[in-house]
Amino acid sequence: MANFAKPENALKRAEELINVGQKQDALQSLHDLITSKRYRAWQKTHEKIMFKYIELCVDMRRGRFAKDGLIQYRIICQQVNVSSLEEVIKHFMDLSTKKAEAARSQAQALEEALDVDDLEADNRPEDLMLSYVSGEKGKERSDRELVTPWFKFLWETYRTVLEILRNNSKLMALYADTAHRAFQFCKQYKRTTEFRRLCEIIRNHLANLNKYRDQRDRPDLSAPESMQFYLDTRFEQLKIATELELWQEAFRSVEDIYGLTCMVKKMPKTSWMAVYYAKLTEIFWISTSHLYHAYAWFKLFQLQKSFNKNLNQKDLQLIASSVLLAAMSVPPYDHTRRASHLELEHEKERNLRMSNLIGFNLDTKIEGRDMLSRSSLISDLISKGVMTYVTQEVKDLYHLLEHEFLPLDLASKVQPLLAKISKVGGKISSASSVPDVQLSQYVPALEKLATLRLLQQVSQVYQTMSIDSLAKMVPFFNFPVVEKLSVDAVKHDFVAMKVDHMKGAVIFSTLGLESDGLRSHLSLFAESLNKSRSMIYPSERKISNLGEMLPNLAEVIDKEHKRLLARKTVIEKRKEEQERHLLEREREEESKKLKLQKITEEAEQRRLASEIEQRRNQRILREIEERELEEAQALLQEAEKRGKKKGKKTVMDGEKLTKQSLMELAHNEQLRERQEMEKRLQKLGKTMDYLERAKREEAAPLIEAAFQRRLAEEKVLHEHEQQQEIELSRQRHDGDLKEKNRLLRILDNKIQFQNKVVESREAEFERLRKERHDRIEQILLARKEERERKRKMLFYLSVEEERQNKLKEEEEARKREAAERRKREEAEHRAKMDEIAEKQRRREQEVEEKRRSEALARTSELPVASRPVETPIAPEVAPVVPAVAAPTPGKYVPRFRRAEAQAPPPEPDRWGSGRQDDRAPPPAGGDRFRRAEAQAPPPEPDRWGSGRQDDRAPPPAGGDRWRGGGGQRQPWTSSRIPPRGS
């Protein structure tokens, strides 16, 4: 196996090998490249390689190589570019078809051409001996040598493509197209065996799709597109089967179509169903199932009547007549009257199956003989109104055979009607799917029906009749055929009669011969005796002991019920235990089986790998030997055909003659034959030139004489025709003058009539012109009014639009003013609330200063020894401002106090500690109050420097800051005194 860096190199190498005549090596190199795992990533080059690979496989008729290559290429491009696989497969089928057609054309050309080397020589002795020994004609031999191998390869191509595309959902259209091409191949060349195999292949593909539902890229049978392809393929299969007259395969195709429709729970198109029932009529008629044939015709009639809108009255009459005649062709007696129970069950199943195929939903509980019958079909035809469409001849025939009682004149009245009906028929133009309807096919069955009706009616009138009289009454058949029909009718209890050939008479009876009564006379006699004995000796009634059992009956029932319940419990426990043991045993066996299966699979895989490798090596060696042998044999056969070596032994195994010697021998033979052919052609050319010159020399005077003779004849003919033409012209002129003189008498009347007509037409024209003028003025006036109305409407709409826009602008202006007013009110409210918060802060500050002054007073009263030593700082003199108490909630405050509370805040107390957190928190928190407090400047620190946070009294409602220390006062230290000016 050669390793290539790129796939393009393999393609170039294959082309080089093809140019030097080594196609097998080129095919092998491309096959190795395609099957290699190294080049699994799809490229455009792969498609070119596959085209070249397919061409080599087709040229060399290597179907197995083509199949392997296509399978590997499907793996490569299935998930990447499936359209490339489609193109390759189409190219493969086109090449195979062209090769097969070329071989067929070549065989026909060989058959028509002269198969001789020398036109003057007789047949060669070896050709005569070959024709006598082989016993074949020229056409059969050429077909076997040229056509058959290519047809086999084409058939193998179709099978390969169907196998590759059988479970590919993306190429369903190509699968259906391939199946159609295979069907056409079987139809064109009358390949019945291949058609059966093809139907079985497609059937197996569908069965495998239903069986293995977990396959990758499996077509979805529930999808409408997939089912459309499958149904189209099955209907094409049904058509080809009927055209090839493969009725068994056609019936199986019908079953396939029914199975597909049951699978998707949806009926196909109406045109397809028409084809379906039309083919069913043919199948049932061929199989002599007249009852099912009639039912199929009935369904086809209903379908055409309901959905075919192009159906004319004549075609409808023809179809209705076919339906009624098909129903009358069914034998009038029941075939299952004396059948066994097993036969009745089989007949019931068959009727149910056929009714499903035809499309009649029947009750399975009804007896099989009552499901589909002649009487029920005829009653359906009458109730559905089919009798109103049939022709008069068919209607008269129906009344004669089904309702009239004419034992002596029945045949004489039926025969002319049958003669008329046999001439009716033809192609139904408005229903292409319906086959040619020929009513003559029902004539034999109707003649049998007429004969049976005649026998039935005669048996009701006569007891004995001579054979000759009966034969004269039945003009359709001779008496042996009538006797055969009567035997079948007697067998099915349709008529009771026997034929006595010794007396020459036919004996009719109503009780029957060897009837059921005679066969069961002993059992009837025994029943009568039993009834008589029971009447003479009646049996004594037994005294009932139920009263004695009644007192203990409830107790017995209760005990029995308890016993049964206990037994049921025990049985269930035993069943559960047994099932558990069985499950455990099955698990153990399954595990053992899996282990053994795994070991066996591993051994099998190793064995298969070794066998594959061994077969591969053997195949390569065998192909090399076969290729050498084939080339040598081909050269040897070519030499035998062209050479004339008599008395020499032919070497077919290539051992005595090498390939090189055979090539030289063939080349020498070709040169010699070419030289002989050139000499023969030169000799033949000289002979033909001599003959042609001699013929022309002999023919020249004859041609001149014939020309002169033709000139004289044409001159005489011309003069005669010219004289005739002059005579005819003179006669026509005289006749025209006579006609003119005759018409001069009525010239004045003609002028008066013409003037009258012209005047009336001018008056009519003037009236019409005036009416048209008035109508145009009315139209113009109406159009003017319409334009005025539209103008006013447009003006009104524009004014209304301006008014609406103005109202909308005013509304928007009001909304903007309201929004601005709302913003101003909110700003005023916010300013007012800020002012109230500022007043509250000032009151709280005054209360805090008051508390601080009280704390300083208490501190000054302490003894000197307990005070800390600190250098006093002279306080700055500040104006004393009286503190204003904050108003207490719920207490009356005078107006001047309220004015003082609203006065600007005083300067901070110089004696305060100056810490921001010495102020009491606001009683009720809010964002605006916290912002005002945060923006207020810090107070001046107290110069006496106590600075302790806990020197202040806690507020009445403290926050988390006042509860952080657990309510204990912190010790006073000098480190808590803030620096000056902080």
VODOBA-438082 format. One line per 3 residues: number of its first residue (from 1); for each residue y, x, z of C-alpha. Coordinates in steps of 0.001 Angstrom, whole numbers, plus 500000, padded with zeros to 6 digits. Layout:
REM VODOBA-438082
NUM> Y:X:Z  ... .
This chain:
REM VODOBA-438082
1> 500000:500000:500000  503326:501456:498909  506255:501314:501329 .
4> 509634:500539:499792  512981:501067:501465  514412:497961:499801 .
7> 512835:494954:498092  514768:495819:494913  512725:498997:494590 .
10> 509492:496993:494578  510857:494773:491819  511854:497787:489703 .
13> 508451:499382:490271  506689:496177:489162  508761:496017:485973 .
16> 507894:499625:485174  504187:498907:485652  504435:495821:483428 .
19> 506081:497867:480660  503165:500302:480616  500589:497470:480622 .
22> 499457:497644:484267  500069:494046:485281  497407:494064:487985 .
25> 499071:496961:489803  502448:495264:489488  501017:492035:490924 .
28> 499381:493905:493797  502581:495753:494686  504611:492525:494763 .
31> 501868:490829:496782  501931:493615:499355  505700:493331:499618 .
34> 505620:489546:500095  502856:489613:502704  504423:492499:504626 .
37> 506013:491666:507996  508702:494243:507383  510622:492131:504866 .
40> 510636:488732:506617  514444:488295:506543  515258:486198:503469 .
43> 517486:487687:500779  518441:486648:497271  516242:489462:495983 .
46> 513201:487697:497447  513739:484819:495046  513837:487156:492015 .
49> 510693:488875:493303  508932:485507:493632  509910:484508:490103 .
52> 508419:487734:488739  505367:487350:491000  504754:483787:489796 .
55> 505093:484838:486150  502470:487543:486643  500119:485122:488436 .
58> 500438:482589:485625  499961:485165:482864  496832:486518:484545 .
61> 495652:483108:485846  495475:484305:489433  495740:481050:491362 .
64> 494650:482517:494708  497328:485201:494567  499939:482556:493753 .
67> 498848:480430:496712  498997:483368:499160  502423:484378:497902 .
70> 503842:480875:498152  502526:480448:501702  504159:483704:502791 .
73> 507409:482811:501013  507426:479441:502767  507256:481266:506108 .
76> 510177:483481:505058  512608:480834:503809  511565:477634:505592 .
79> 514314:477827:508227  516895:479706:506126  516983:478465:502535 .
82> 514307:475904:501743  515913:475129:498361  514817:478579:497167 .
85> 511185:477619:497854  511753:474440:495866  513081:476389:492866 .
88> 510135:478808:492973  507584:475982:493092  509266:474162:490206 .
91> 509233:477386:488178  505535:477799:488982  504640:474293:487768 .
94> 506805:474579:484638  505177:477861:483623  501659:476483:484171 .
97> 502433:473345:482176  503929:475330:479287  500902:477644:479168 .
100> 498487:474702:479109  500465:472975:476334  500613:476211:474337 .
103> 496837:476655:474654  496272:473075:473516  498584:473533:470526 .
106> 496835:476778:469638  493449:475060:469771  494686:472303:467469 .
109> 496130:474861:465069  492829:476757:465001  491009:473531:464320 .
112> 493263:472633:461406  493507:476129:459873  490940:477758:457609 .
115> 488836:480060:459753  487895:482487:456942  489040:485961:456061 .
118> 488565:485658:452290  489320:482452:450404  486772:483355:447719 .
121> 483992:484379:450109  481408:482052:451634  480614:481681:455329 .
124> 479366:484819:456999  475712:484835:458105  476639:485567:461733 .
127> 478975:482528:461804  476253:480278:460460  473731:481635:462960 .
130> 476208:481173:465827  476910:477581:464816  473185:476791:464559 .
133> 472276:478465:467869  475169:477193:469975  475167:473678:468561 .
136> 478895:473419:469158  481569:472290:466789  484699:474268:466157 .
139> 486881:472018:468321  484528:472083:471317  484228:475849:471151 .
142> 487999:476354:470888  488560:473962:473790  486066:475826:475934 .
145> 487573:479207:475118  491289:478377:475121  492133:474995:476602 .
148> 489712:474616:479530  490748:477786:481466  494420:476837:481301 .
151> 493706:473238:482299  491727:474508:485271  494613:476743:486247 .
154> 497116:473871:485884  494936:471659:488087  494709:474463:490640 .
157> 498505:474768:490503  498984:471109:491410  496506:471388:494274 .
160> 498192:474520:495591  501665:472972:495543  500487:469796:497265 .
163> 498755:471839:499950  501877:473895:500610  504239:470896:500754 .
166> 501962:468477:502636  503744:468761:506033  507254:469814:504966 .
169> 509852:467153:505750  512590:468942:503788  510685:468900:500490 .
172> 509302:465367:500458  510938:464662:497094  509244:467694:495517 .
175> 505898:466630:497034  506221:463178:495460  507313:464666:492119 .
178> 504300:467015:492115  501951:464125:492824  503483:462155:489950 .
181> 503070:465103:487583  499449:465484:488646  498878:461767:488020 .
184> 500398:462056:484540  498187:465096:483842  495076:463076:484733 .
187> 496278:460145:482640  497214:462212:479573  493939:464127:479394 .
190> 491653:461382:480828  490627:463517:483836  488889:460893:485989 .
193> 487117:463330:488300  490296:465232:489054  492106:461936:489643 .
196> 489581:460933:492310  489958:464306:493990  493735:464067:493840 .
199> 493714:460637:495506  491429:461960:498227  493688:464977:498785 .
202> 496803:462808:499215  494872:460449:501491  493717:463338:503691 .
205> 497262:464687:503918  498523:461385:505297  495598:461112:507715 .
208> 496298:464614:509063  499967:463754:509543  498984:460777:511690 .
211> 496364:462803:513556  498409:465896:514387  501835:464622:515421 .
214> 503051:467829:517069  503299:469910:513890  506490:471728:513082 .
217> 508632:470324:510249  506327:467297:510103  507715:464389:508040 .
220> 508817:461418:510094  506778:458501:508796  509081:456009:510509 .
223> 512056:457217:508431  512842:454991:505416  513219:457958:503030 .
226> 509765:459402:503837  508080:456036:503595  509863:455417:500281 .
229> 508333:458596:498834  504851:457759:500109  504975:454188:498795 .
232> 506294:455361:495423  503408:457827:495174  500823:455175:496097 .
235> 502152:452688:493543  502075:455352:490825  498507:456143:491903 .
238> 497608:452447:491594  499081:452227:488086  497249:455317:486819 .
241> 493963:454156:488398  494110:450840:486558  495065:452528:483281 .
244> 492087:454906:483635  489905:451894:484606  488885:453506:487899 .
247> 488662:450203:489749  487117:451576:492920  489944:454080:493264 .
250> 492468:451365:492436  491141:449209:495277  491368:452132:497679 .
253> 494957:452655:496533  495682:449017:497363  494253:449587:500840 .
256> 496454:452674:501214  499561:450652:500312  498607:447945:502807 .
259> 498072:450576:505510  501504:452096:504873  503208:448704:505064 .
262> 501438:447978:508353  502533:451370:509664  506268:450778:509115 .
265> 506196:447002:509800  508300:446435:506683  507494:445031:503255 .
268> 508322:447102:500151  510733:446088:497420  510099:442950:495398 .
271> 509474:444861:492166  506797:446948:493889  505138:443871:495377 .
274> 505015:442317:491900  503174:445411:490630  500932:445251:493714 .
277> 499790:441672:493075  499540:442189:489309  497147:445090:489826 .
280> 495212:443056:492417  494600:440350:489826  493102:442916:487450 .
283> 490938:444502:490158  489548:441201:491430  488868:439940:487898 .
286> 486936:443076:486993  484930:442801:490241  484169:439085:489451 .
289> 485844:438027:492703  487336:434924:491134  488529:433412:494410 .
292> 490547:436488:495427  491754:436794:491835  493142:433265:492030 .
295> 494818:433910:495386  496438:437075:494010  497763:435090:491026 .
298> 499128:432466:493429  501050:435115:495426  502347:436658:492203 .
301> 503557:433235:491022  505401:432630:494310  506976:436079:494156 .
304> 508190:435718:490566  509481:432219:491139  511436:433184:494281 .
307> 512921:436543:493306  512907:436867:489501  516154:435279:488345 .
310> 515479:436142:484687  512241:434145:484504  512506:431491:481766 .
313> 510649:428193:481626  508079:429338:479087  507021:432380:481132 .
316> 506912:430277:484293  504584:427790:482577  502319:430609:481425 .
319> 502059:432105:484927  501486:428691:486538  498767:427889:483984 .
322> 497099:431220:484777  497173:430389:488499  495570:426971:488018 .
325> 492925:428215:485554  492072:431111:487902  491574:428615:490744 .
328> 489399:426399:488543  487305:429408:487461  486004:429789:491022 .
331> 482461:428358:491323  482575:424877:492911  479812:425527:495461 .
334> 479638:427634:498585  477666:430882:498266  477095:431174:502026 .
337> 475489:427789:502639  471996:429166:503310  473017:432662:504316 .
340> 471844:434318:507511  474048:434920:510543  474548:438592:509639 .
343> 475547:437690:506105  477997:435103:507436  479601:437684:509714 .
346> 479918:440131:506826  481449:437410:504663  483898:436513:507430 .
349> 485016:440132:507833  485320:440487:504067  487437:437338:503809 .
352> 489687:438524:506634  490110:441915:505008  490871:440450:501595 .
355> 493283:437902:503034  495217:440716:504697  495406:442602:501415 .
358> 496552:439508:499548  499078:438622:502237  497621:435473:503832 .
361> 497671:435500:507634  494538:433628:508650  493067:432647:511982 .
364> 490075:434824:512870  488543:432049:515002  487992:429829:511946 .
367> 484649:430094:510221  484531:432559:507331  483673:429897:504759 .
370> 486799:427909:505710  489252:430810:505584  489582:431302:501825 .
373> 488035:428604:499686  488447:426890:496355  489367:423510:497832 .
376> 492044:424933:500131  493537:426942:497251  493753:423898:494967 .
379> 495327:421832:497750  497886:424624:498287  498680:424623:494573 .
382> 499305:420898:494641  501418:421033:497822  503518:423972:496571 .
385> 504322:422197:493303  502493:424522:490916  501113:421537:488999 .
388> 504619:420624:487834  504952:423893:485870  501604:424069:484043 .
391> 501209:423090:480405  499911:419679:479417  496574:421008:478097 .
394> 495795:422769:481385  496831:419691:483352  494528:417447:481268 .
397> 491675:419912:481708  492208:419908:485475  492069:416108:485688 .
400> 488938:415986:483532  487001:418559:485544  488191:417639:489040 .
403> 488932:413894:489090  487353:412131:486086  483768:410788:486033 .
406> 482546:411017:482439  478916:412148:482436  478365:411500:478703 .
409> 481760:412449:477206  482873:415241:479516  481840:418149:477270 .
412> 483224:416560:474102  486620:416037:475734  486751:419457:477379 .
415> 485860:421491:474279  489065:420843:472223  491203:421543:475282 .
418> 489460:424880:475776  490039:425710:472101  493778:425099:472528 .
421> 493964:427040:475793  492198:430065:474275  495098:430494:471823 .
424> 497776:430571:474541  498926:433920:475904  501118:436923:475367 .
427> 503499:439355:477019  505877:437975:479643  509253:439395:478616 .
430> 511150:438387:481757  508614:439973:484133  507790:443538:483097 .
433> 505472:444144:486045  503160:441249:485101  500414:442253:482636 .
436> 499708:440477:479377  498568:436950:480195  495686:435768:478027 .
439> 494281:432380:479015  491241:432991:476808  489692:435149:479561 .
442> 489137:432022:481652  487311:430085:478922  483730:431319:479782 .
445> 484203:430479:483473  485650:427062:482577  482681:426365:480284 .
448> 480322:427102:483184  482391:424814:485421  482254:422024:482831 .
451> 478465:422438:482563  478050:422237:486350  480287:419171:486573 .
454> 478272:417509:483795  474984:418213:485613  476443:416892:488866 .
457> 477672:413657:487273  474482:413122:485257  472388:413556:488424 .
460> 474315:410683:490004  473578:408330:487060  470125:409297:485764 .
463> 466825:410100:487445  465091:411468:484346  466450:412822:481073 .
466> 464857:414652:478161  465669:418294:477654  466878:417687:474089 .
469> 469365:415035:475206  470735:417275:477903  471031:420190:475466 .
472> 472998:417990:473064  475382:416977:475844  476218:420662:476570 .
475> 477664:422230:473400  478820:425426:475162  475418:427048:475818 .
478> 471849:426771:474708  469351:425294:477141  468053:428571:478697 .
481> 471590:429377:479842  471990:425827:481177  468696:426193:483013 .
484> 469870:429459:484577  473099:427797:485734  471149:424854:487168 .
487> 468883:427196:489155  471927:428772:490797  473413:425328:491502 .
490> 470164:424057:493066  469962:427209:495170  473384:426483:496689 .
493> 472738:422688:497090  475271:421721:494456  472833:419572:492451 .
496> 469225:418420:493004  467075:418667:489863  463966:420211:488374 .
499> 462863:420946:484798  459398:419933:483615  458757:421879:480411 .
502> 455295:420323:479923  456792:416843:479700  460075:418073:478196 .
505> 462126:416284:480822  464714:416983:483498  464171:415130:486788 .
508> 467123:414442:489100  466851:413402:492745  469095:412870:495731 .
511> 466694:413989:498514  466104:417386:496991  463023:419473:496363 .
514> 461717:421577:499242  464734:420407:501187  465601:421143:504796 .
517> 463954:417898:505890  460575:418915:504448  460814:422398:505860 .
520> 461482:421085:509377  459263:417996:509338  457018:419305:512156 .
523> 459926:419910:514489  461336:416447:513713  457943:414867:514362 .
526> 457670:416706:517718  461125:415479:518770  460229:411870:517883 .
529> 456994:412027:519906  458869:413498:522878  461398:410646:522789 .
532> 458573:408053:522592  456739:409554:525584  459925:409587:527654 .
535> 460457:405908:526844  456871:404886:527740  456544:407041:530860 .
538> 460013:407500:532408  460303:410365:534957  460819:409578:538680 .
541> 464078:410673:540217  463820:413264:542984  465312:412449:546377 .
544> 468214:414728:547126  468077:416891:550284  471799:417603:550161 .
547> 472488:415583:553297  470228:417822:555434  471935:420960:554150 .
550> 475497:419742:554639  475889:420429:558382  475116:424170:558054 .
553> 476611:424621:554575  480079:425888:555683  478530:428425:558071 .
556> 476166:429707:555397  479012:430017:552884  481142:431942:555389 .
559> 478332:434382:556217  477540:434864:552557  481216:435505:551791 .
562> 481478:438139:554553  478278:439797:553384  479546:439957:549819 .
565> 482881:441436:550937  481100:444122:552994  478800:444885:550078 .
568> 481799:445111:547743  483520:447594:550102  480387:449749:550294 .
571> 479997:449698:546522  483650:450703:546018  483312:453599:548493 .
574> 480172:454787:546760  481915:454545:543390  484897:456539:544655 .
577> 482594:459199:546116  480621:459412:542919  483798:459626:540819 .
580> 485122:462388:543055  481892:464363:542646  481993:463804:538918 .
583> 485604:464985:538721  484828:468127:540680  481817:468827:538499 .
586> 483880:468244:535357  486598:470593:536599  484042:473314:537279 .
589> 482398:472811:533918  485790:472772:532207  486830:476033:533862 .
592> 483532:477649:532893  483881:476326:529394  487434:477636:529112 .
595> 486402:481091:530288  483468:481148:527888  485666:479828:525094 .
598> 488272:482501:525770  485649:485237:525668  484162:483772:522499 .
601> 487575:483490:520838  488442:487085:521632  485127:488266:520207 .
604> 485599:486027:517162  489114:487367:516606  487864:490932:516727 .
607> 485033:490082:514356  487360:488251:511970  489826:491136:511970 .
610> 487090:493594:511098  485694:491279:508422  489138:490741:506924 .
613> 489730:494453:506712  486291:495002:505215  486737:492196:502694 .
616> 490138:493539:501768  488742:496957:500967  485847:495450:499045 .
619> 488229:493181:497157  490423:496087:496105  487428:498056:494851 .
622> 485957:495028:493118  489242:494169:491420  489631:497702:490154 .
625> 486094:497651:488706  486564:494184:487253  489861:495168:485673 .
628> 488309:498200:483993  485324:496169:482857  487477:493333:481537 .
631> 489684:495675:479566  486668:497418:478067  484965:494136:477202 .
634> 488157:492732:475698  488523:495760:473465  484849:495603:472517 .
637> 485010:491886:471680  488136:492474:469610  486308:495205:467730 .
640> 483302:492927:467156  485471:490156:465760  487338:492369:463359 .
643> 484731:494946:462484  481682:494542:460284  479149:496843:461906 .
646> 475825:495429:460958  472664:496736:462545  474470:498365:465466 .
649> 473682:497505:469072  476529:495913:470995  477523:497606:474232 .
652> 478921:495007:476693  478724:496853:479994  481117:499652:479084 .
655> 478711:502446:480126  478085:504087:476755  481560:503589:475357 .
658> 484604:504557:477347  487906:502785:477358  489611:505464:475292 .
661> 486921:505466:472604  487039:501694:472398  490842:501762:472000 .
664> 490551:504306:469167  487837:502255:467512  489942:499090:467732 .
667> 492990:500898:466348  491000:502222:463362  489591:498774:462676 .
670> 493086:497282:462734  494364:499848:460252  491426:499255:457943 .
673> 491754:495493:458081  495487:495685:457453  494921:497803:454331 .
676> 492214:495462:453014  494439:492439:453682  497327:494024:451762 .
679> 495070:494749:448761  493705:491189:448857  497185:489736:449027 .
682> 498366:491824:446049  495400:490655:443981  495960:487044:445006 .
685> 499683:487318:444172  498957:488568:440651  496479:485740:440092 .
688> 498956:483122:441280  501734:484551:439081  499493:484383:435990 .
691> 498441:480802:436717  502005:479654:437375  503310:481213:434126 .
694> 500498:479633:432104  501151:476202:433631  504863:476360:432825 .
697> 504231:477446:429194  501869:474496:428670  504135:471988:430422 .
700> 507423:472829:428568  506722:470896:425268  505244:467965:427164 .
703> 508343:467707:429327  510646:467753:426272  508655:465014:424528 .
706> 508713:462851:427643  512480:463351:427918  513127:462215:424319 .
709> 510878:459202:424801  512730:458256:427979  516119:458515:426158 .
712> 515039:456081:423447  513714:453569:425978  516887:453687:428071 .
715> 519100:453210:424956  517241:450056:423955  517385:448766:427489 .
718> 521143:449413:427740  521895:447508:424517  519784:444560:425638 .
721> 521501:444368:429038  524968:444616:427450  524195:441704:425091 .
724> 522997:439617:428037  526166:440352:430001  528394:439245:427054 .
727> 526485:435994:426735  526760:435276:430448  530535:435954:430443 .
730> 531053:433531:427542  529096:430822:429309  531037:431262:432563 .
733> 534382:431062:430693  533426:427809:428997  532342:426309:432275 .
736> 535612:427288:433960  537653:425593:431170  535696:422379:431543 .
739> 536211:422386:435297  539965:422926:434838  540304:419965:432444 .
742> 538347:417790:434838  540583:418618:437800  543914:418083:435945 .
745> 543612:414326:436526  544047:414636:440299  546793:417257:440291 .
748> 549566:414749:441234  547517:413309:444063  546862:416811:445315 .
751> 550602:417617:445352  551412:414373:447237  548727:415034:449782 .
754> 549906:418603:450191  553524:417448:450781  552359:414864:453318 .
757> 550334:417457:455196  553209:419941:455135  555666:417338:456481 .
760> 553353:416268:459289  552750:419871:460254  556497:420656:460161 .
763> 557146:417684:462493  554337:418838:464779  555720:422379:464730 .
766> 559239:421149:465580  557892:419070:468483  555891:421999:469852 .
769> 558890:424330:469452  561120:421926:471438  558507:421548:474168 .
772> 558162:425314:474367  561960:425694:474598  562127:423131:477456 .
775> 559206:424786:479247  560863:428219:478993  564144:426816:480390 .
778> 562260:425305:483339  560472:428605:483974  563784:430527:483833 .
781> 565404:428034:486227  562445:428300:488633  562569:432086:488506 .
784> 566341:432035:489185  565833:429792:492219  563033:432057:493412 .
787> 565261:435143:493105  568054:433338:495017  565631:432352:497751 .
790> 564319:435905:498045  567868:437299:498175  568803:434915:501003 .
793> 565614:435764:502843  566281:439501:502545  569858:438983:503780 .
796> 568614:436944:506727  566003:439573:507565  568570:442392:507447 .
799> 571010:440440:509696  568196:439632:512106  567112:443262:512178 .
802> 570672:444406:512965  570896:441824:515747  567586:442963:517221 .
805> 568680:446620:517056  571960:445728:518783  570139:443843:521537 .
808> 567789:446780:521980  570713:449233:522281  572450:446986:524843 .
811> 569250:446756:526848  568880:450528:526823  572500:450944:527892 .
814> 571943:448522:530808  568851:450443:531835  570751:453757:531755 .
817> 573611:452279:533840  571128:450877:536352  569397:454266:536578 .
820> 572714:456073:537125  573776:453521:539729  570465:453935:541503 .
823> 570922:457710:541506  574449:457396:542963  573229:455064:545691 .
826> 570413:457448:546538  572881:460369:546689  575228:458382:548982 .
829> 572320:457349:551172  571104:460941:551378  574639:462153:552307 .
832> 574932:459469:554980  571576:460405:556447  572541:464076:556448 .
835> 575709:463192:558321  573736:461234:560916  571356:464176:561303 .
838> 574273:466545:561844  575679:464292:564581  572300:464147:566261 .
841> 572014:467960:566157  575442:468342:567786  574533:465940:570586 .
844> 571320:467849:571202  573281:471131:571292  575664:469759:573892 .
847> 572768:468596:576053  571227:472051:575738  574445:473773:576814 .
850> 574680:471498:579834  571154:472380:580878  571836:476091:580407 .
853> 574953:475922:582608  572957:474246:585355  570315:476955:585125 .
856> 572988:479676:585500  574352:477915:588549  570947:477952:590223 .
859> 570515:481614:589377  573829:482569:591012  572710:481073:594321 .
862> 569756:483522:594666  570072:486488:597192  571303:489776:595865 .
865> 568173:491741:596775  566019:489515:594659  568258:489944:591618 .
868> 567570:492666:589123  570016:495549:588982  572065:495377:585835 .
871> 575469:496524:584865  577660:493461:584653  579547:492768:581512 .
874> 582908:491135:581669  582715:487742:580128  585093:486811:577464 .
877> 587574:484117:578239  586861:480986:576280  588438:477567:576382 .
880> 586545:475121:578483  585357:472164:576498  584025:469218:578394 .
883> 580440:468376:577531  579790:465037:576061  576583:463466:577106 .
886> 574376:462236:574407  574026:458499:574257  570858:457242:575791 .
889> 568860:454807:573703  569312:451246:574946  572551:452018:576937 .
892> 576085:450791:576136  578415:453528:574843  582216:452903:574718 .
895> 584097:453276:571452  585981:456414:572490  582665:457999:573514 .
898> 581245:457205:570137  584358:458784:568541  583864:461921:570673 .
901> 580224:462029:569632  581329:461966:566015  583881:464810:566571 .
904> 583137:468270:565108  580784:470419:567222  582326:472895:569690 .
907> 581811:476614:569596  578477:477829:570954  578346:478727:574595 .
910> 578951:482426:575134  576639:482364:578107  573655:481185:576040 .
913> 570727:483359:575155  571461:483134:571403  567815:482476:570426 .
916> 567195:479902:567747  564229:478407:569474  566254:477719:572707 .
919> 567313:474396:571190  565302:471323:571902  563397:469940:568952 .
922> 564556:466676:567411  562932:463614:568897  561672:462336:565580 .
925> 560905:464754:562788  561988:464424:559163  562536:466708:556264 .
928> 566298:466175:556170  566676:466985:559896  564563:470116:559593 .
931> 566615:471296:556598  569882:470751:558525  568525:472606:561539 .
934> 567315:475505:559427  570690:475763:557653  572715:475719:560933 .
937> 574043:479176:562061  572364:480701:565118  574355:480349:568377 .
940> 575983:483347:570033  573608:485007:572500  574178:484618:576200 .
943> 575833:487773:577560  574191:487362:580951  570933:487999:579143 .
946> 568363:485814:580714  567051:485002:577178  563919:483440:578546 .
949> 562481:480623:576587  560921:478951:579533  564206:478852:581575 .
952> 565002:475602:579840  563645:472315:580971  561048:470951:578584 .
955> 562101:468065:576363  560899:464597:577247  558577:464519:574241 .
958> 557410:468030:573470  555789:469422:570367  553144:472054:569928 .
961> 555695:474821:570669  556238:473548:574185  552509:473063:574870 .
964> 551457:476451:573529  551625:478212:576918  549500:475705:578739 .
967> 552544:474430:580734  552993:477660:582809  556280:479581:583054 .
970> 556265:483117:581730  557443:485958:584050  560995:487199:583523 .
973> 561306:490760:582236  564131:492803:580890  562251:493283:577659 .
976> 562854:489622:576837  566653:490213:576776  567745:490393:573111 .
979> 570102:493139:572067  573769:492438:571803  574831:490690:568658 .
982> 571309:489844:567587 .
